[in-house]
Amino acid sequence: MMKTFNRMCRNERGITGLETAIILIAFVVVAAVFAYTALSAGLFSTQRSQEAVYSGLKQTQSTMELRGGVIAYEGEIDGEKVIARVDLTVAVVSGGEPINLRTKYTWDDGNPNDLSDDGTAGPLMISFSSKDTTITECAWTKTWIGYNDGDHLLEEGEKAVITVWFHDPSDFTEGVYVAGTDPFLGSNTVGTFDTFRLELKPSTGATLVVERTTPHGLDPVMNLH
């Protein structure tokens, strides 16, 4: 009986220190894996939140600004004196992203009748609105003034004059324009004491809004302050 009991006791082994250490190490490794996973998820979430904030700031921060006044040019439509086109001088704000000013319209100052449409436009859209009408996408051309590196991008240090055409100069004769249809104003002309609003919408950055009211009398060239 005692021999059998002694033999059974010899077969019962306890947990050694090495096995305890292995178990503890296993717990530590598993905990480390879970901790790394949680930390990675937190960092990813923080990064996505940061990207969303920067994207929001980029969309709301204005990247284009008006330099100088709004120059309006008088024209004649069916014997009535109206605003035929306006010039806006624009530039990129300090630290702002370049703006693509590629437009599908070209105009030759030496040939006032030549407002051509090549069908290739960039992302900048210009809309017009007044109490009488709304034009979603106006006809506009650009002219660089001063330094320009030869591409379509408006970058820091560069300025461009954007001409928004209210009426069609295709049959221009001594200040007489054609009323035209969309993208022109047609019969909804801008005369005296009229308020109009232009919105320049680049692909990124805030919309540049220009709102002006015409004076009681129209001159051939006017600065609408």
C-alpha positions in Angstrom: 0.0 0.0 0.0 2.8 2.4 0.9 4.7 1.5 -2.2 1.7 2.3 -4.4 1.2 5.6 -2.7 4.8 6.6 -3.0 4.7 5.7 -6.7 1.7 7.9 -7.2 3.3 10.8 -5.5 6.4 10.5 -7.7 4.1 10.9 -10.8 2.4 14.2 -9.5 4.5 17.1 -10.8 3.9 20.7 -9.8 4.3 23.8 -12.0 7.9 24.8 -12.2 9.2 28.4 -12.2 10.1 28.1 -15.9 6.6 27.2 -16.9 5.2 30.1 -14.8 7.6 32.4 -16.6 6.4 31.1 -20.0 2.8 31.7 -19.1 3.5 35.2 -17.9 5.4 36.0 -21.1 2.5 34.7 -23.1 0.1 37.0 -21.3 2.5 39.9 -21.8 2.8 39.2 -25.5 -0.9 39.0 -26.0 -1.5 42.2 -24.0 1.2 43.9 -26.1 -0.5 42.8 -29.3 -3.9 44.1 -28.1 -2.2 47.4 -27.0 -0.5 47.9 -30.3 -3.8 47.2 -32.2 -5.6 49.7 -30.0 -2.8 52.3 -30.4 -2.7 51.8 -34.2 -6.5 52.3 -34.4 -6.2 55.4 -32.3 -3.4 56.9 -34.4 -5.3 56.1 -37.6 -8.4 57.7 -36.3 -6.4 60.8 -35.2 -4.8 61.0 -38.6 -8.1 60.8 -40.4 -9.5 63.5 -38.2 -6.5 65.7 -38.9 -6.9 65.2 -42.6 -10.6 66.1 -42.4 -9.7 69.3 -40.5 -7.0 70.3 -43.0 -9.4 69.5 -45.9 -12.1 71.6 -44.3 -9.7 74.5 -43.8 -8.5 74.2 -47.4 -12.1 74.4 -48.7 -13.1 77.3 -46.5 -9.9 79.4 -46.8 -10.0 81.8 -49.6 -7.1 81.3 -52.1 -8.0 84.1 -54.5 -8.4 87.8 -53.8 -9.5 90.8 -55.8 -6.7 93.4 -56.5 -8.1 96.8 -57.3 -11.5 97.8 -58.4 -14.1 96.3 -60.7 -13.8 98.0 -64.1 -17.1 98.1 -66.1 -17.4 98.9 -69.8 -20.4 100.5 -71.4 -22.0 98.9 -74.5 -25.2 99.3 -76.5 -28.0 96.7 -76.8 -30.9 97.7 -79.1 -30.2 101.4 -78.6 -29.9 101.0 -74.8 -26.8 101.8 -72.8 -25.8 98.9 -70.6 -22.8 97.3 -69.0 -21.4 95.0 -71.6 -18.4 93.5 -69.7 -16.4 93.9 -66.5 -12.8 93.4 -65.7 -11.6 91.8 -62.4 -7.9 91.8 -61.4 -7.2 88.7 -59.3 -4.2 87.2 -57.5 -3.5 84.3 -55.1 -3.4 85.1 -51.4 -0.1 84.6 -49.6 0.5 80.9 -49.1 -2.5 80.0 -51.2 -2.7 77.1 -53.7 -2.3 77.8 -57.4 -5.6 78.3 -59.3 -6.2 76.9 -62.8 -7.4 79.8 -65.0 -7.8 77.8 -68.2 -10.9 79.0 -70.0 -12.5 77.8 -73.1 -13.0 81.4 -74.4 -10.3 83.5 -76.0 -10.4 87.1 -77.1 -8.2 89.2 -79.3 -8.1 92.8 -78.1 -7.1 93.8 -81.6 -10.2 92.2 -83.0 -13.2 92.9 -80.7 -15.4 90.5 -82.7 -13.1 87.5 -81.9 -14.5 85.8 -78.8 -14.0 82.2 -79.7 -14.9 79.0 -77.8 -12.4 76.1 -78.1 -14.4 73.9 -75.8 -11.6 73.3 -73.3 -12.2 74.7 -69.9 -10.5 74.5 -66.5 -12.2 74.0 -63.1 -12.9 77.7 -62.4 -16.5 78.6 -62.8 -17.9 82.2 -62.8 -21.6 82.7 -62.2 -23.8 85.8 -62.4 -26.9 86.8 -60.6 -29.2 89.8 -60.3 -32.8 90.5 -59.5 -33.7 89.6 -63.1 -31.6 86.7 -64.1 -29.0 84.0 -63.1 -26.3 82.6 -65.3 -24.7 79.5 -63.9 -21.5 79.7 -66.0 -20.6 83.0 -67.7 -18.4 83.5 -70.7 -15.0 84.8 -69.4 -11.5 85.4 -70.7 -8.2 86.1 -69.0 -5.2 88.4 -69.7 -2.0 88.1 -67.7 -0.5 91.3 -66.4 3.1 91.5 -65.3 5.1 88.3 -64.6 3.7 85.0 -65.8 5.5 81.7 -66.3 3.5 80.7 -69.3 1.0 78.2 -68.0 -2.6 78.5 -67.0 -2.0 78.5 -63.3 -2.4 81.6 -61.2 0.4 81.4 -58.7 1.9 83.6 -56.0 3.5 86.7 -57.6 1.2 86.6 -60.7 -1.9 88.7 -61.5 -4.5 88.1 -64.1 -7.4 90.3 -65.4 -10.5 88.2 -65.8 -13.1 89.7 -68.2 -16.7 88.6 -67.7 -18.8 89.1 -70.8 -22.3 90.2 -70.1 -23.1 90.4 -73.8 -21.8 88.8 -77.1 -19.3 90.9 -79.0 -19.4 88.7 -82.1 -21.0 91.4 -84.2 -19.3 94.3 -82.3 -19.5 97.6 -84.1 -18.5 100.8 -82.4 -19.7 99.8 -79.0 -22.8 97.9 -80.2 -23.1 94.3 -78.8 -25.4 91.4 -79.4 -27.7 90.6 -76.5 -26.9 86.9 -76.9 -28.2 83.9 -75.0 -26.7 81.8 -72.2 -23.8 82.2 -71.3 -24.7 85.9 -71.9 -27.4 87.9 -70.2 -29.6 88.4 -73.2 -32.4 90.9 -72.7 -31.8 90.9 -68.9 -29.3 93.8 -69.1 -27.4 95.6 -66.4 -28.2 99.3 -66.6 -28.2 102.2 -64.1 -28.8 101.6 -60.4 -28.6 97.8 -60.9 -27.0 95.5 -58.4 -25.2 92.4 -59.7 -23.2 89.6 -58.1 -20.3 87.6 -59.5 -19.1 84.4 -57.9 -15.7 83.0 -58.8 -15.6 79.3 -57.8 -12.2 77.6 -58.0 -11.8 73.8 -57.6 -10.4 74.3 -54.0 -10.7 77.2 -51.6 -13.6 79.5 -50.9 -15.7 81.3 -53.5 -14.7 84.8 -54.3 -17.8 87.0 -54.3 -17.9 90.3 -56.0 -21.1 92.4 -55.7 -21.4 95.9 -57.2 -24.2 98.5 -57.9 -24.0 100.6 -61.0 -24.2 104.4 -60.8 -27.0 106.7 -61.9 -25.2 107.3 -65.2 -23.0 105.1 -67.4 -19.6 106.1 -68.7 -17.6 104.3 -71.4 -15.3 103.0 -68.7 -16.2 103.0 -64.9 -14.6 101.8 -61.7 -17.3 100.2 -59.6 -16.1 100.7 -56.1 
